[in-house]
């Protein structure tokens, strides 16, 4: 990954974080959904062929695995 990639990711997550911090009552799942949407928008601007569904599926699968692992710990 290049510096540009890291800056894109940081900027997208910062945007999502700013939104979450200004709205009371956001759950962890809602925050993850918002961060995912902001990230997908940023990635799609960089690559018009970006596959939003594939990315969303990967994020959801990863989040689900982490939730299960946390429950088992």
N, C-alpha and C positions, 0 to 999 in steps of 0.2 A: 504494500500500500504506500501511497505517496503522502506527502504532507497535505496536499490538496484534499485527499480522501479523509484524512483525520480531521481537517478543518470542517469539512462538510458534515461529518458525523457529529462533531462537537456542536456545531451551529444548530443542527436539527434537534439534538437533545436539549440544548439550551432553550430553544423556542418552546418545546414541550414542557420543560420544567417551569419556565416563566408562567405558562398558562395554568399549570397545576397549582402553583403557589398562589395565584390570584383568585382561585375558585375554591371555596370551602366545600368539604364533603367528598372530594375525589377519593375513590378507592384505588388500591394498587392496580386492580385490573383496568380501571378507567385510565389511569395514568399510563399504563403500558400500551393501551389502545391508542391514546393520543400520541405518544412517542413514536409508535409504529407508523401511524398515518403521516406525521410530520417527516419522518425518515423516508418513507416511501415517496412522498412528494419531492423531496430533495434528490433522491436517487433517480427518480424518473426525469427530472430536469437535466441531469447529467447524461442519462442514457435512455433515449426514447423507447428502446426495446426492453427496458426493465420490466420484469414479470412481477407485478404487485401480488398476485395470488400466490405464487410460489414463495415469495418473501414472507407474506403473512402466515402461510402454513408453517414455514420453518420457525418463525417467532413463536407462534402458538404452541407448537410441539415442544420447543425448548422450554417455554414457560411451564407447560404441563409437567414435563420431566422434573424440573426444579421443585415444583410444588409437591410432587409425590416424594421426592428425596427429602424434603424438609419435614414432611409428615412422618417419615420413617426414622428420622434422626431423634 
